[in-house]
Amino acid sequence: MKLFAWIGRSPRLLLIGALVLMLSVSSVYVSSSDITDNKSAINRAVLTVSTVFPKKHILPSVLATTGNVSPFQEVVVASEIGNVRLVDVLVDVGDVVKKGQLLARLSSEYIAAELAHLEANVSEAQVELDVARLEADRARKVRAKGHYSEQKVAEKLAAEQIADARLAAAVARHYREQVRLELTKILSPVEGVVSSRSANEGSVAQGGQELFRIIRDGRLEWRAEVSSKDITKIYPETEVDLFTPADHRLKGRVRSISPTVDPETRNCIVYVDVLDSGHDGVLRAGMYVRGNFKLSSNPGLVLPRSSISFNDGLSYVFLLEKNKIVNRKEVVIGREFQEYVEVVSGIDVEDPVVSSGVGFLSDGDFVREVGVALP
């Protein structure tokens, strides 16, 4: 009571005491406000993340392009005789055939009958030749005795030659019909896989009409379309990684490069052999496939694929700031190697990058960090 009475009697001391009291209350209020803000910040963390630092890695330099898968060589099997009915079709699309295997059979009754008729003609011509030869031999023997005139002798000798020519013609016609009879059997000229069939039982085949197509040895190739400005980077024997529409990865090697450039597209065709023997069912003729030509190797800055976020055709990463706020930053990506993606520009090796869950983050989100992930 004495203290308050003393202070009350001194206006200056009263003013100082009031100021001290106000500062004390303000300090307590600020401290409690900071604690509340920190608790609120912790409660609003949207995700628990780990970070990774970009690292340098030796990456293969590649040239990415696309192209069609085509047969290395497709053999057309056609009918060599016309106006003959197909009576048997023995193979279908996708069948594996051997060289000389019977694919189809044409009607042979008419040709067989014609062949029998020509055999009779050959026998008749042979008899005529034998008779003409006897007459010619007799004429030669009696010429010296003067029993035959020179004209008659000449006639006998000419008849022999004519009979000999008629026999040769009959034999030739007989052989031609034998060949036609053999041609009623449609045989495979190569070993391979049937890729097309237009032969149908009961239809009448015409001479030269296509009946089957066969991919020789089942061998496929990739015909890559490479721009004229990049074609000088590729050489025969260059290795290639092929990626099918189902994301199967196959190995290839450049066999040859077209000597000309398409004047409309300005692209050059590069012919690539598919090396994997197990591509059956994975790679088919007509597929549109992408591939990477392996050109050289050089260092690049890489991040795990899981660190990259894609939106509207652009690539982003999330940098973790010291206040645990993530900052979305656009980056330019380049080559891909195993689980890594090259970052061409946008970040440095000292930048901590969120390594997972980037699909759930937005710019400015507060996160909880659990540590640095292994590279």
JOCOR-V526933 format. One record per residue. N is the residue number from 0. RES is the residue in three letters. SS is DSSP state (@ for helix, = for strand, . for the rest). PHI is phi in whole degrees, -180 to 180 (none if undefined). PSI is psi in radians with two decimals (none if undefined). Layout:
# JOCOR-V526933
N_RES_SS_PHI_PSI ; N_RES_SS_PHI_PSI
This chain:
# JOCOR-V526933
0_MET_._none_-0.67 ; 1_LYS_@_-66_-0.63 ; 2_LEU_@_-64_-0.84 ; 3_PHE_@_-64_-0.62 ; 4_ALA_@_-66_-0.67 ; 5_TRP_@_-68_-0.71 ; 6_ILE_@_-66_-0.68 ; 7_GLY_@_-63_-0.53 ; 8_ARG_@_-78_-0.23 ; 9_SER_._-117_1.75 ; 10_PRO_@_-60_-0.63 ; 11_ARG_@_-64_-0.79 ; 12_LEU_@_-65_-0.60 ; 13_LEU_@_-63_-0.72 ; 14_LEU_@_-66_-0.75 ; 15_ILE_@_-63_-0.72 ; 16_GLY_@_-63_-0.68 ; 17_ALA_@_-64_-0.70 ; 18_LEU_@_-65_-0.73 ; 19_VAL_@_-62_-0.72 ; 20_LEU_@_-64_-0.71 ; 21_MET_@_-66_-0.70 ; 22_LEU_@_-64_-0.66 ; 23_SER_@_-66_-0.77 ; 24_VAL_@_-64_-0.72 ; 25_SER_@_-63_-0.72 ; 26_SER_@_-63_-0.75 ; 27_VAL_@_-64_-0.68 ; 28_TYR_@_-67_-0.75 ; 29_VAL_@_-63_-0.75 ; 30_SER_@_-62_-0.79 ; 31_SER_@_-68_-0.56 ; 32_SER_@_-67_-0.71 ; 33_ASP_@_-62_-0.76 ; 34_ILE_@_-61_-0.73 ; 35_THR_@_-63_-0.75 ; 36_ASP_@_-63_-0.73 ; 37_ASN_@_-64_-0.76 ; 38_LYS_@_-63_-0.69 ; 39_SER_@_-65_-0.69 ; 40_ALA_@_-64_-0.72 ; 41_ILE_@_-66_-0.70 ; 42_ASN_@_-68_-0.48 ; 43_ARG_._-93_0.19 ; 44_ALA_._-62_2.13 ; 45_VAL_._-84_-0.33 ; 46_LEU_._-162_2.60 ; 47_THR_=_-98_2.16 ; 48_VAL_=_-129_2.84 ; 49_SER_=_-118_2.77 ; 50_THR_=_-120_2.87 ; 51_VAL_=_-144_2.61 ; 52_PHE_=_-102_2.39 ; 53_PRO_._-57_2.55 ; 54_LYS_=_-135_2.75 ; 55_LYS_=_-87_2.43 ; 56_HIS_=_-145_2.54 ; 57_ILE_=_-77_2.06 ; 58_LEU_=_-117_2.50 ; 59_PRO_=_-72_2.37 ; 60_SER_=_-83_2.22 ; 61_VAL_=_-127_2.76 ; 62_LEU_=_-118_1.97 ; 63_ALA_=_-92_2.38 ; 64_THR_=_-157_-3.09 ; 65_THR_=_-133_2.96 ; 66_GLY_=_177_3.05 ; 67_ASN_=_-97_2.59 ; 68_VAL_=_-89_2.26 ; 69_SER_=_-136_2.76 ; 70_PRO_=_-65_2.47 ; 71_PHE_._-62_-0.74 ; 72_GLN_._-152_2.19 ; 73_GLU_=_-112_2.08 ; 74_VAL_=_-96_2.26 ; 75_VAL_=_-92_2.22 ; 76_VAL_=_-107_2.09 ; 77_ALA_=_-126_2.86 ; 78_SER_._-79_2.31 ; 79_GLU_._-95_-0.10 ; 80_ILE_._-127_2.68 ; 81_GLY_._-115_2.88 ; 82_ASN_._59_0.69 ; 83_VAL_=_-126_2.39 ; 84_ARG_=_-81_2.45 ; 85_LEU_=_-81_2.12 ; 86_VAL_=_-107_-0.31 ; 87_ASP_=_-148_2.29 ; 88_VAL_=_-123_2.02 ; 89_LEU_._-103_-0.15 ; 90_VAL_._-132_2.85 ; 91_ASP_._-134_3.03 ; 92_VAL_._-60_2.33 ; 93_GLY_._96_-0.21 ; 94_ASP_._-73_2.46 ; 95_VAL_=_-90_2.23 ; 96_VAL_=_-123_2.70 ; 97_LYS_._-99_2.78 ; 98_LYS_._-64_2.28 ; 99_GLY_._86_0.00 ; 100_GLN_._-71_2.49 ; 101_LEU_=_-75_2.10 ; 102_LEU_=_-98_-0.70 ; 103_ALA_=_-156_2.90 ; 104_ARG_=_-135_2.32 ; 105_LEU_=_-95_2.77 ; 106_SER_._-62_2.34 ; 107_SER_._-121_0.02 ; 108_GLU_@_-62_-0.83 ; 109_TYR_@_-64_-0.73 ; 110_ILE_@_-67_-0.66 ; 111_ALA_@_-64_-0.68 ; 112_ALA_@_-66_-0.74 ; 113_GLU_@_-64_-0.63 ; 114_LEU_@_-66_-0.69 ; 115_ALA_@_-64_-0.69 ; 116_HIS_@_-63_-0.71 ; 117_LEU_@_-72_-0.50 ; 118_GLU_@_-64_-0.69 ; 119_ALA_@_-65_-0.67 ; 120_ASN_@_-64_-0.65 ; 121_VAL_@_-65_-0.76 ; 122_SER_@_-63_-0.73 ; 123_GLU_@_-64_-0.76 ; 124_ALA_@_-66_-0.58 ; 125_GLN_@_-66_-0.72 ; 126_VAL_@_-64_-0.78 ; 127_GLU_@_-61_-0.65 ; 128_LEU_@_-68_-0.71 ; 129_ASP_@_-62_-0.75 ; 130_VAL_@_-65_-0.78 ; 131_ALA_@_-65_-0.59 ; 132_ARG_@_-70_-0.69 ; 133_LEU_@_-64_-0.78 ; 134_GLU_@_-62_-0.69 ; 135_ALA_@_-69_-0.69 ; 136_ASP_@_-64_-0.70 ; 137_ARG_@_-65_-0.71 ; 138_ALA_@_-64_-0.64 ; 139_ARG_@_-67_-0.61 ; 140_LYS_@_-73_-0.66 ; 141_VAL_@_-93_-0.03 ; 142_ARG_._-60_-0.72 ; 143_ALA_._-69_-0.47 ; 144_LYS_._-84_-0.16 ; 145_GLY_._81_0.23 ; 146_HIS_._-72_-0.51 ; 147_TYR_._-114_2.47 ; 148_SER_._-76_2.83 ; 149_GLU_@_-62_-0.58 ; 150_GLN_@_-66_-0.74 ; 151_LYS_@_-68_-0.66 ; 152_VAL_@_-62_-0.75 ; 153_ALA_@_-62_-0.65 ; 154_GLU_@_-65_-0.73 ; 155_LYS_@_-65_-0.74 ; 156_LEU_@_-66_-0.68 ; 157_ALA_@_-66_-0.68 ; 158_ALA_@_-61_-0.63 ; 159_GLU_@_-63_-0.78 ; 160_GLN_@_-66_-0.69 ; 161_ILE_@_-65_-0.74 ; 162_ALA_@_-64_-0.66 ; 163_ASP_@_-64_-0.72 ; 164_ALA_@_-67_-0.67 ; 165_ARG_@_-64_-0.65 ; 166_LEU_@_-66_-0.76 ; 167_ALA_@_-61_-0.70 ; 168_ALA_@_-66_-0.71 ; 169_ALA_@_-65_-0.70 ; 170_VAL_@_-65_-0.69 ; 171_ALA_@_-65_-0.75 ; 172_ARG_@_-64_-0.66 ; 173_HIS_@_-64_-0.75 ; 174_TYR_@_-66_-0.70 ; 175_ARG_@_-61_-0.70 ; 176_GLU_@_-72_-0.54 ; 177_GLN_@_-62_-0.74 ; 178_VAL_@_-63_-0.77 ; 179_ARG_@_-60_-0.65 ; 180_LEU_@_-65_-0.70 ; 181_GLU_@_-66_-0.56 ; 182_LEU_._-74_-0.14 ; 183_THR_._-72_-0.21 ; 184_LYS_=_-97_1.98 ; 185_ILE_=_-87_1.90 ; 186_LEU_=_-107_2.66 ; 187_SER_._-77_2.21 ; 188_PRO_._-79_-0.26 ; 189_VAL_._-142_2.95 ; 190_GLU_._-91_2.41 ; 191_GLY_=_171_-2.73 ; 192_VAL_=_-120_2.31 ; 193_VAL_=_-71_2.08 ; 194_SER_=_-103_-0.30 ; 195_SER_=_-154_2.52 ; 196_ARG_=_-141_2.11 ; 197_SER_._-115_0.05 ; 198_ALA_._-81_2.31 ; 199_ASN_._-134_2.37 ; 200_GLU_._-60_2.38 ; 201_GLY_._94_-0.33 ; 202_SER_._-78_2.75 ; 203_VAL_=_-99_2.04 ; 204_ALA_=_-79_2.47 ; 205_GLN_._-106_2.72 ; 206_GLY_._-61_2.21 ; 207_GLY_._85_-0.03 ; 208_GLN_._-71_2.30 ; 209_GLU_=_-70_2.29 ; 210_LEU_=_-112_-0.69 ; 211_PHE_=_-143_2.78 ; 212_ARG_=_-126_2.41 ; 213_ILE_=_-127_2.22 ; 214_ILE_=_-79_1.98 ; 215_ARG_=_-61_2.16 ; 216_ASP_._59_0.24 ; 217_GLY_._64_0.35 ; 218_ARG_._-86_2.25 ; 219_LEU_=_-113_2.78 ; 220_GLU_=_-141_2.72 ; 221_TRP_=_-103_2.20 ; 222_ARG_=_-105_1.65 ; 223_ALA_=_-81_2.46 ; 224_GLU_=_-99_1.92 ; 225_VAL_=_-115_2.32 ; 226_SER_=_-65_2.68 ; 227_SER_._-63_-0.46 ; 228_LYS_._-76_-0.33 ; 229_ASP_._-104_-0.16 ; 230_ILE_@_-65_-0.44 ; 231_THR_@_-73_-0.17 ; 232_LYS_@_-84_-0.19 ; 233_ILE_._-111_2.45 ; 234_TYR_._-134_2.76 ; 235_PRO_._-55_2.53 ; 236_GLU_._79_0.02 ; 237_THR_._-63_2.34 ; 238_GLU_=_-80_2.60 ; 239_VAL_=_-137_2.44 ; 240_ASP_=_-102_2.18 ; 241_LEU_=_-107_2.50 ; 242_PHE_=_-128_2.02 ; 243_THR_._-76_2.92 ; 244_PRO_._-58_-0.46 ; 245_ALA_._-90_0.18 ; 246_ASP_._69_0.44 ; 247_HIS_._-78_2.44 ; 248_ARG_=_-106_2.24 ; 249_LEU_=_-128_2.76 ; 250_LYS_=_-100_2.51 ; 251_GLY_=_-143_2.97 ; 252_ARG_=_-146_2.41 ; 253_VAL_=_-67_2.18 ; 254_ARG_=_-95_-0.79 ; 255_SER_=_-158_2.87 ; 256_ILE_=_-125_2.30 ; 257_SER_=_-60_2.39 ; 258_PRO_=_-77_-0.10 ; 259_THR_=_-124_2.76 ; 260_VAL_=_-114_2.37 ; 261_ASP_._-63_2.13 ; 262_PRO_._-68_-0.31 ; 263_GLU_._-89_-0.87 ; 264_THR_._-90_-0.29 ; 265_ARG_._62_0.45 ; 266_ASN_=_-107_2.66 ; 267_CYS_=_-115_2.48 ; 268_ILE_=_-90_2.25 ; 269_VAL_=_-112_2.20 ; 270_TYR_=_-95_2.10 ; 271_VAL_=_-119_2.16 ; 272_ASP_=_-77_2.38 ; 273_VAL_=_-86_2.07 ; 274_LEU_._-88_-0.50 ; 275_ASP_._-68_2.15 ; 276_SER_._-74_-0.32 ; 277_GLY_._-95_0.52 ; 278_HIS_._-86_-0.02 ; 279_ASP_._-60_2.27 ; 280_GLY_._84_-0.36 ; 281_VAL_._-95_-0.72 ; 282_LEU_._-116_2.27 ; 283_ARG_._-133_2.60 ; 284_ALA_._-59_2.37 ; 285_GLY_._100_-0.23 ; 286_MET_._-67_2.54 ; 287_TYR_=_-100_1.98 ; 288_VAL_=_-123_2.52 ; 289_ARG_=_-99_2.71 ; 290_GLY_=_-154_2.77 ; 291_ASN_=_-121_2.10 ; 292_PHE_=_-82_2.21 ; 293_LYS_=_-85_1.90 ; 294_LEU_=_-95_-0.96 ; 295_SER_=_-161_-3.12 ; 296_SER_=_-127_2.41 ; 297_ASN_=_-156_2.85 ; 298_PRO_=_-75_2.69 ; 299_GLY_=_-156_2.79 ; 300_LEU_=_-87_2.20 ; 301_VAL_=_-126_2.73 ; 302_LEU_=_-136_2.75 ; 303_PRO_=_-62_2.62 ; 304_ARG_@_-57_-0.60 ; 305_SER_@_-66_-0.21 ; 306_SER_@_-85_-0.25 ; 307_ILE_._-96_2.30 ; 308_SER_=_-113_2.43 ; 309_PHE_=_-117_2.37 ; 310_ASN_=_-156_2.18 ; 311_ASP_._54_0.69 ; 312_GLY_._79_0.04 ; 313_LEU_=_-111_2.79 ; 314_SER_=_-112_2.43 ; 315_TYR_=_-136_2.73 ; 316_VAL_=_-129_2.85 ; 317_PHE_=_-113_2.05 ; 318_LEU_=_-90_2.40 ; 319_LEU_=_-94_2.03 ; 320_GLU_._-82_2.99 ; 321_LYS_._-66_-0.48 ; 322_ASN_._-88_0.25 ; 323_LYS_._67_0.36 ; 324_ILE_=_-97_2.36 ; 325_VAL_=_-90_2.47 ; 326_ASN_=_-119_1.96 ; 327_ARG_=_-74_2.32 ; 328_LYS_=_-135_2.31 ; 329_GLU_=_-74_2.41 ; 330_VAL_=_-132_2.82 ; 331_VAL_=_-109_2.13 ; 332_ILE_=_-100_2.72 ; 333_GLY_=_-129_-2.00 ; 334_ARG_=_-72_2.74 ; 335_GLU_=_-117_2.43 ; 336_PHE_=_-147_1.98 ; 337_GLN_._53_-2.11 ; 338_GLU_._-94_0.16 ; 339_TYR_=_-108_2.71 ; 340_VAL_=_-128_2.32 ; 341_GLU_=_-76_2.36 ; 342_VAL_=_-107_1.92 ; 343_VAL_=_-75_-0.69 ; 344_SER_=_-156_2.77 ; 345_GLY_._121_-0.43 ; 346_ILE_._-141_2.90 ; 347_ASP_._-120_2.98 ; 348_VAL_._-67_-0.36 ; 349_GLU_._-87_-0.08 ; 350_ASP_._-81_2.17 ; 351_PRO_=_-78_2.13 ; 352_VAL_=_-112_2.33 ; 353_VAL_=_-63_2.24 ; 354_SER_._-99_-0.14 ; 355_SER_._-157_2.82 ; 356_GLY_._71_0.30 ; 357_VAL_@_-66_-0.36 ; 358_GLY_@_-70_-0.27 ; 359_PHE_@_-103_0.05 ; 360_LEU_._-103_2.70 ; 361_SER_._-129_2.78 ; 362_ASP_._-60_2.25 ; 363_GLY_._92_0.00 ; 364_ASP_._-67_2.54 ; 365_PHE_=_-93_2.33 ; 366_VAL_._-130_2.89 ; 367_ARG_=_-110_2.14 ; 368_GLU_=_-94_2.35 ; 369_VAL_=_-107_-0.08 ; 370_GLY_=_142_3.09 ; 371_VAL_=_-92_2.21 ; 372_ALA_._-75_2.69 ; 373_LEU_._-70_2.50 ; 374_PRO_._-69_none
